[in-house]
Structure formats: structure tokens, C-alpha cells
Amino acid sequence: MGDLLLVRHGETAWSRSGRHTGSTDVPLTEHGREEARRLVPLIRSHRIGAAFVSPLQRARETAELIGLTSTRIDPDLREWDYGGYEGVTTVEIQRERPGWFLFTDGVAPGPPEHPGESPAQVGERADRMLGKVDAALANTEGVVVLVAHGHFLRVLTARRLGLAPADGALFQLATGSVCRLGTEHGRPVIAGWNVRPPS
């Protein structure tokens, strides 16, 4: 089987300020666009068998800027539904809930259209996405690329490695970076993490 490449979208104004950005469809900043463009050589060094992208514009634009032309938009790649914490920073949340931690505590309920997700629910989505990845890997000789969001990709990494969704907390993920999940002796491994071209 080929490898799985994870691409976190480039910087947005909200990611720069630390605001939880789930469903709010904010665009990339110019710096975020430059982060994406700089990934082109890393992406071109692989034979792409299939590419999936989140429906949100920050991910779709990143996919375009890194040169992916045949992508499948998949709603399972959307970011964690932060519910009542959409647009709020961790510092602000911890003023009300000292010690709060997304990966173990989840989020406050939000409006009906974005009620929020627990870590387990995000893990279920990640498992569904990994099923699609495995189907694509079985039918191609190239790598599969996912262009999506920081917290979701961290949970997906944990699930790929056989860990609990909350263990996504172990994998810091920068904007405009590429990670590679592969195998060693038939077991999933991290083959590269937070890779960026040299400045």
C-alpha cells in the first residue's frame, strides 16, 4: 500500500489568533497562500493516486495552490464542530472552565446547525475517512492526499496509529505543513511530521 499524505491548510486570520475555526468559512491570509505555494515541491515529489479535500474554502484553496487538480470534496474531512466554542480561543474558554482541554473535554453545545462534537464523534468521522483512504490505496499505486484541518487531522492520525481520538493531542500540527503516514513491517507509522520546505 502507498502512503497517506496529510496537508493542513495555510494560515487564516482565525488560526493566527488562535480562534477555534470549525464551520466558519474563513479564507486564507496572503501568508497562508504563500505557505501553501511553498509546499508544491513536496507534493510534486510524490505520485498522487487520489486526493480528498474538506469542503471549506481554506482547504479547497490550499489544494488548488499545491497543485492538486483532481480532488474529491468529502464532508468527513471538515474540521471539528466546536459548537458553542466556535470563534473562541482556548484562553477565553479557560477563563470560564479552568483546565479545559479540547481533546478530553469536548465542547459546549452550540446551535442546532452546529451542535458540537465530542472527541469520540470526531474519531468516528476519522474512521470513516480512513475507510475511504484504504479503499483508494487498494486501487492505486500512488499516495493518497488529504487536505483538511489541524484538529481533525490530529485525531485521524491517532486513529490510523490505533490510538484513542483524545491521543490526537500528542501531534502538534502547523498550518501549511505536510505529514506522511506510512507502514513499517505492516504496521502504521509516522514517516514524516510537520514538514515544510526550508525558508
C-alpha positions as CSV (number, residue, x, y, z in Angstrom):
1,M,0.0,0.0,0.0
2,G,1.0,3.6,-0.6
3,D,1.4,6.3,2.0
4,L,-1.1,8.8,3.2
5,L,-0.1,12.5,3.0
6,L,-1.8,14.9,5.3
7,V,-1.8,18.6,4.4
8,R,-3.1,21.2,6.9
9,H,-4.4,24.3,5.1
10,G,-2.4,27.5,5.2
11,E,-2.9,30.2,7.8
12,T,-6.1,32.1,8.2
13,A,-6.8,35.2,10.4
14,W,-8.5,33.0,12.9
15,S,-5.8,30.3,13.0
16,R,-3.2,33.1,13.5
17,S,-5.2,34.5,16.5
18,G,-6.0,31.0,18.0
19,R,-9.7,31.2,17.4
20,H,-11.4,27.8,17.1
21,T,-12.4,27.6,13.4
22,G,-14.8,24.8,12.7
23,S,-17.6,25.6,10.3
24,T,-16.9,29.3,9.9
25,D,-15.6,29.5,6.3
26,V,-12.8,32.0,6.7
27,P,-10.3,32.4,3.8
28,L,-6.6,32.0,3.8
29,T,-4.4,35.1,4.5
30,E,-1.8,36.0,2.0
31,H,0.8,34.4,4.3
32,G,-1.4,31.3,4.3
33,R,-1.4,31.3,0.5
34,E,2.4,31.6,0.5
35,E,2.6,28.7,3.0
36,A,0.6,26.6,0.5
37,R,2.6,27.6,-2.5
38,R,5.8,26.6,-0.8
39,L,4.5,23.0,-0.4
40,V,4.4,22.4,-4.2
41,P,7.8,20.7,-4.5
42,L,7.0,18.4,-1.6
43,I,3.7,17.4,-3.2
44,R,5.2,17.0,-6.7
45,S,7.8,14.6,-5.3
46,H,5.1,12.0,-4.9
47,R,2.9,10.2,-7.4
48,I,-0.6,11.1,-6.4
49,G,-3.1,8.3,-6.6
50,A,-6.1,10.1,-5.1
51,A,-6.8,13.3,-3.2
52,F,-9.6,14.3,-0.9
53,V,-10.3,17.8,0.4
54,S,-12.5,19.3,3.0
55,P,-15.4,21.4,1.6
56,L,-14.3,24.5,3.4
57,Q,-12.6,27.2,1.3
58,R,-9.4,27.4,3.3
59,A,-8.7,23.7,2.5
60,R,-10.0,23.9,-1.1
61,E,-7.8,26.9,-1.9
62,T,-4.8,25.2,-0.3
63,A,-5.4,22.1,-2.5
64,E,-5.5,24.3,-5.6
65,L,-2.4,26.2,-4.6
66,I,-0.4,23.0,-4.0
67,G,-1.3,21.8,-7.5
68,L,-4.0,19.2,-6.8
69,T,-6.3,19.2,-9.8
70,S,-8.5,16.1,-9.4
71,T,-9.8,16.2,-5.8
72,R,-12.8,14.7,-4.2
73,I,-14.6,17.0,-1.8
74,D,-15.6,15.0,1.3
75,P,-17.6,16.4,4.2
76,D,-16.0,13.9,6.6
77,L,-12.8,16.0,6.3
78,R,-14.4,19.1,7.8
79,E,-12.9,20.4,11.0
80,W,-14.1,19.5,14.5
81,D,-17.6,21.0,15.2
82,Y,-16.7,23.3,18.0
83,G,-20.4,24.1,18.9
84,G,-20.5,26.9,21.4
85,Y,-16.8,27.4,21.2
86,E,-16.7,28.4,17.5
87,G,-14.6,31.5,17.2
88,V,-13.4,31.4,20.8
89,T,-9.8,31.0,21.9
90,T,-8.6,28.4,24.4
91,V,-7.5,31.2,26.8
92,E,-11.1,32.7,26.7
93,I,-12.6,29.2,27.3
94,Q,-10.3,28.5,30.2
95,R,-11.4,31.7,32.0
96,E,-14.8,30.0,32.4
97,R,-13.5,26.4,32.5
98,P,-10.1,26.3,34.1
99,G,-8.1,23.3,32.9
100,W,-10.4,22.8,29.9
101,F,-8.8,20.7,27.1
102,L,-10.5,20.1,23.8
103,F,-9.2,16.5,23.3
104,T,-10.6,15.2,26.5
105,D,-13.4,17.7,27.5
106,G,-15.0,18.3,24.1
107,V,-17.0,21.5,23.5
108,A,-20.0,23.4,24.8
109,P,-23.3,22.8,22.9
110,G,-23.9,25.1,20.0
111,P,-26.9,26.0,17.8
112,P,-28.9,23.2,16.1
113,E,-26.9,23.5,12.8
114,H,-23.6,23.2,14.7
115,P,-24.3,21.4,17.9
116,G,-20.7,20.5,18.6
117,E,-18.8,17.1,18.6
118,S,-17.3,15.0,21.3
119,P,-13.8,13.6,20.7
120,A,-15.4,10.2,20.1
121,Q,-17.7,11.6,17.4
122,V,-14.7,13.2,15.6
123,G,-12.9,9.8,15.9
124,E,-15.9,8.1,14.2
125,R,-15.6,10.5,11.3
126,A,-11.9,9.9,11.1
127,D,-12.5,6.2,11.0
128,R,-15.0,6.6,8.1
129,M,-12.4,8.7,6.3
130,L,-9.7,6.1,6.8
131,G,-12.0,3.5,5.3
132,K,-12.2,5.7,2.2
133,V,-8.4,6.1,2.2
134,D,-7.8,2.4,2.4
135,A,-10.2,1.8,-0.5
136,A,-8.3,4.4,-2.5
137,L,-4.9,3.0,-1.6
138,A,-6.1,-0.5,-2.6
139,N,-6.9,0.8,-6.1
140,T,-3.8,3.0,-6.8
141,E,-0.1,2.7,-6.8
142,G,0.4,6.3,-5.6
143,V,-0.1,8.1,-2.4
144,V,-3.4,9.4,-1.1
145,V,-3.5,13.1,-0.1
146,L,-5.9,14.6,2.4
147,V,-6.2,18.4,2.6
148,A,-8.0,19.4,5.8
149,H,-7.8,20.9,9.2
150,G,-5.5,20.7,12.2
151,H,-7.6,19.2,15.0
152,F,-9.3,16.7,12.7
153,L,-6.1,15.5,11.1
154,R,-4.6,15.1,14.6
155,V,-7.5,12.8,15.5
156,L,-7.2,11.0,12.2
157,T,-3.5,10.4,12.8
158,A,-4.3,8.9,16.3
159,R,-6.9,6.6,14.8
160,R,-4.5,5.5,12.0
161,L,-2.0,4.5,14.6
162,G,-4.6,2.6,16.7
163,L,-4.8,5.2,19.4
164,A,-7.9,6.8,21.0
165,P,-9.2,10.1,19.5
166,A,-8.0,12.0,22.5
167,D,-4.4,11.0,21.7
168,G,-4.6,13.4,18.7
169,A,-3.4,15.8,21.4
170,L,0.1,14.3,21.0
171,F,0.5,15.5,17.4
172,Q,1.0,19.3,17.1
173,L,0.2,20.3,13.5
174,A,1.3,23.6,11.9
175,T,-0.5,25.4,9.2
176,G,0.9,24.9,5.7
177,S,2.7,21.6,6.5
178,V,2.8,18.1,5.2
179,C,2.8,14.9,7.2
180,R,3.3,11.4,5.9
181,L,1.8,8.3,7.4
182,G,3.3,5.0,6.1
183,T,3.9,1.5,7.3
184,E,6.8,-0.5,8.7
185,H,6.6,-4.3,8.9
186,G,2.9,-4.0,8.1
187,R,2.1,-1.6,10.9
188,P,1.2,2.1,10.6
189,V,3.9,4.6,11.4
190,I,4.6,8.3,11.2
191,A,7.1,8.7,8.4
192,G,7.3,12.5,8.4
193,W,5.6,15.2,10.5
194,N,5.1,19.0,10.1
195,V,7.4,19.0,7.1
196,R,7.9,22.4,5.4
197,P,10.4,23.5,2.8
198,P,13.3,25.5,4.2
199,S,12.7,29.2,4.2
